[in-house]
Amino acid sequence: MKRLTERQREKNRDVQKWETNRMLTSGVVTQTEYDEDFEEVNEAKVHLLVHNIIPPFLDGRILFTKQFEPVIPVKDATSDMAVISKKGSHLVRTFREQKERKKAQSKHWELAGTNIGNIMGVEKKKDEEDSAVNEDGDVDYKKDKKFADLLSDKNTAVSEFARKKTMQQQRQFLPIFAVKEQLLSVIRDNNVIIVVGETGSGKTTQLTQYLHEDGYTNYGMIGCTQPRRVAAMSVAKRVSEEMNSELGEKVGYAIRFEDCTTENTIVKYMTDGILLRESLRESDLDNYSAVIMDEAHERSLNTDVLFGLLRDVVARRQDLKLIVTSATMNADKFAEFFGNVPVFRIPGRTFPVDVMFSKNPVEDYVDAAVKQAMQIHLQGNPGMCSAGMCSAGMCSAGMCSGTRDILIFMPGQEDIEVTCESMGERLASLEEAPPLSILPIYSQLPSDLQAKIFQKNKDGVRKCVVATNIAETSLTVDGIIYVVDAGYCKLKVFNPKIGMDSLQVFPISQANANQRSGRAGRTGPGQAFRLYTERAYKNELLLNTVPEIQRTNLANVVLLLKSLGVQDLLQFHFMDAPPQVRSVVVFYKLLCAALCI
Ligand SMILES: Nc1ncnc2c1ncn2[C@@H]1O[C@H](COP(=O)(O)OP(=O)(O)OP(=O)(O)O)[C@@H](O)[C@H]1O
């Protein structure tokens, strides 16, 4: 601390006195001395009664946590991929800085509304009118087009597989068709079964139809849950075509804010959140004769809660069939959870996918993905063309096995935007580069733009879809035969320090990687380029993603379970119970929420 001279101290005292005098004179303060004796004889006493309400389910189970570190869903936090995921992409940072600089500049020159602007007579531009806002200022949410309207045209076949085979032949080509009768007989004999098969074997699109053909729709609907909205919508569209019906009639879908079903609907695809909410109204799900929980290995929070609920529903309802589909790795765990139920394995895969790993660790996954996609686009792959006459994805002889589209997996919206922009810039800087239609897709994108990935491009221009993991499961984009996998995804993790969930980038799991590669071999043989080494795949990636229930804030689930009428939360059947300490924190938080239960 700096020592003050006596003279300086005297000066400070003077200044302080002067300030006090000014404040007293101005009336801002009325006294400068504090009365520390608070005992006022005449003051009325207020008695405050505090109730310590402890909900019965919490009785004796309250602990204070000492865990202040977030749950990190990675195998080794010091591994190359984990470190890179924390650092993020350099290219994204550069783009962000450029954007911010441009924004600041444009603001600097925006004179309208400032004093100097007024003097110069610069008029302020009117804010762009939002077309969804009506004259009264209310927002008309229905004005936004529904996904069903956007997909109203019949899908145009792109691949040779889809063009040359009839719908019936395409269905019969799938691996699941060879085991249809055995599968149906196992379903007849068991109320719960686990179905396991390679990506593209036909679980999502065929199971519902087989159950319908076997008469299960005579006494109820067949429901099929999907972890993602876009998958639910696009699969419903495909199955409606296979069943030769309008989307929303025999086959429909329901997602949040959009219900595309009628009273004639017998096959309903929906997100797992929708089924969860339906079970709020109808706890035994009486409308359904069969429920298929698709892509259960994704282990979203809703799926895990549904697992617990449906386990009880099938015990109560002998006529309900529950089919859980999964990737190979989790099957036995699921079977055990439902009481050692049979696991049915579908042998074979639709089309082969060549998986290629990066030779060296990749520092900047966005830059590497752009380079890889450009290489595919510019060099083409004559080996993949049945006529051997095309060089860049478009067959001049018109004999190519379809335009050969590319799908890039990125962790989040910003990475996607930068990938698209960077590819656009690099293409523009090349002379006579073949045209490329670059299409982003992420959950926040408006439906009309999302639907674009399913539409065929005019003149056979190659498509390059840049997606988050919403395109990872159940999605078939006809024509995609190249997958570029950056190796990262965004996951929600609970941070006990701030008491909230946050979205962070982490390396994917091996299960994610296999799902991603699987998108390349749906309608023809494909190639998957993984932008990480084979060693990293084996040593740095978890086998499966840590279930959401184990890494996120449970407060909402606990409230949901209470609203579903689950009395004893600690007795609820979780496939993987939330970590003890964190769940107790949440339960403790519920003390406050208990008043609203
Ligand atoms: N829109 C489509 N256009 C052309 N073919 C399609 C379409 N949708 C599905 N298919 C065909 O049906 C096959 C099976 O798709 P389905 O979604 O049922 O597989 P799956 O076993 O559920 O795979 P995944 O687990 O990866 O979702 C695809 O591999 C593809 O050949």
The ligand as an SDF file (V2000), in Angstrom:
LIG
                    3D

 31 33  0  0  0  0  0  0  0  0999 V2000
  -36.1870  -40.9980  -49.1060 N   0  0  0  0  0  0  0  0  0  0  0  0
  -35.6480  -42.1240  -49.5180 C   0  0  0  0  0  0  0  0  0  0  0  0
  -35.2710  -42.2750  -50.8090 N   0  0  0  0  0  0  0  0  0  0  0  0
  -34.7290  -43.3960  -51.2520 C   0  0  0  0  0  0  0  0  0  0  0  0
  -34.5150  -44.4720  -50.4710 N   0  0  0  0  0  0  0  0  0  0  0  0
  -34.8640  -44.3970  -49.2070 C   0  0  0  0  0  0  0  0  0  0  0  0
  -35.4560  -43.2270  -48.6360 C   0  0  0  0  0  0  0  0  0  0  0  0
  -35.6920  -43.4510  -47.3440 N   0  0  0  0  0  0  0  0  0  0  0  0
  -35.2740  -44.7070  -47.0830 C   0  0  0  0  0  0  0  0  0  0  0  0
  -34.7850  -45.2840  -48.1930 N   0  0  0  0  0  0  0  0  0  0  0  0
  -34.2260  -46.6230  -48.3130 C   0  0  0  0  0  0  0  0  0  0  0  0
  -34.6300  -47.3880  -47.2020 O   0  0  0  0  0  0  0  0  0  0  0  0
  -33.4960  -47.8770  -46.5140 C   0  0  0  0  0  0  0  0  0  0  0  0
  -33.8240  -48.1200  -45.0980 C   0  0  0  0  0  0  0  0  0  0  0  0
  -34.0120  -46.9180  -44.4040 O   0  0  0  0  0  0  0  0  0  0  0  0
  -34.3850  -46.9490  -42.8420 P   0  0  0  0  0  0  0  0  0  0  0  0
  -34.4100  -45.5550  -42.3830 O   0  0  0  0  0  0  0  0  0  0  0  0
  -35.5960  -47.7700  -42.6420 O   0  0  0  0  0  0  0  0  0  0  0  0
  -33.1230  -47.7210  -42.2350 O   0  0  0  0  0  0  0  0  0  0  0  0
  -32.7130  -47.9600  -40.7260 P   0  0  0  0  0  0  0  0  0  0  0  0
  -32.3840  -49.3930  -40.5580 O   0  0  0  0  0  0  0  0  0  0  0  0
  -33.7370  -47.3950  -39.8230 O   0  0  0  0  0  0  0  0  0  0  0  0
  -31.3720  -47.1410  -40.6480 O   0  0  0  0  0  0  0  0  0  0  0  0
  -30.9090  -46.0410  -39.5900 P   0  0  0  0  0  0  0  0  0  0  0  0
  -30.7400  -46.7360  -38.3140 O   0  0  0  0  0  0  0  0  0  0  0  0
  -29.6590  -45.5380  -40.1600 O   0  0  0  0  0  0  0  0  0  0  0  0
  -31.9650  -45.0200  -39.5880 O   0  0  0  0  0  0  0  0  0  0  0  0
  -32.4010  -46.9000  -46.8310 C   0  0  0  0  0  0  0  0  0  0  0  0
  -31.1270  -47.4630  -46.7130 O   0  0  0  0  0  0  0  0  0  0  0  0
  -32.7060  -46.5450  -48.2770 C   0  0  0  0  0  0  0  0  0  0  0  0
  -32.1980  -47.5340  -49.1270 O   0  0  0  0  0  0  0  0  0  0  0  0
  1  2  1  0
  2  3  1  0
  2  7  2  0
  3  4  2  0
  4  5  1  0
  5  6  2  0
  6  7  1  0
  6 10  1  0
  7  8  1  0
  8  9  2  0
  9 10  1  0
 10 11  1  0
 11 12  1  0
 11 30  1  0
 12 13  1  0
 13 14  1  0
 13 28  1  0
 14 15  1  0
 15 16  1  0
 16 17  2  0
 16 18  1  0
 16 19  1  0
 19 20  1  0
 20 21  2  0
 20 22  1  0
 20 23  1  0
 23 24  1  0
 24 25  2  0
 24 26  1  0
 24 27  1  0
 28 29  1  0
 28 30  1  0
 30 31  1  0
M  END
$$$$
